[in-house]
Amino acid sequence: MSAEHRRRWEDDRVDLDPAISARLRRNDAGLVPAIAQQHDTGEVLMLGWMDDEALARTIASGRATYWSRSRGEYWTKGETSGNRQWVRSVRLDCDGDTLLLGVEQEGAACHTGDRTCFDADVLWISDDPRGAGV
């Protein structure tokens, strides 16, 4: 990490590259959904929310950092649980309104202890390869 990034971390503020910031389309709360996906298998792990600073912290540290809407603070995935996300890539979708993080997941991604947040509640599965309904 550069001395400039260390200085910004000490001030508890990290600035996002303005060229990246200009491309983001945020919701009314100033947030962008960020999907975490296992980088080598494509497994969808979880959805979190980022603002400019959370994204800047993620890029600067290589650790997934999100904005907690319920706690009103930043949290780095795994800081307390040990279930860390090591970021390998950050992509922006074609509309600029969703981030995709390619991560190396260490342990469970879901706060329930499941591998992913999408393990427990399957709403519907089709046997039709075209995805057509019944």
Order of alpha helices (4+ residues) and beta strands (2+ residues): alpha-alpha-beta-beta-alpha-beta-beta-beta-beta
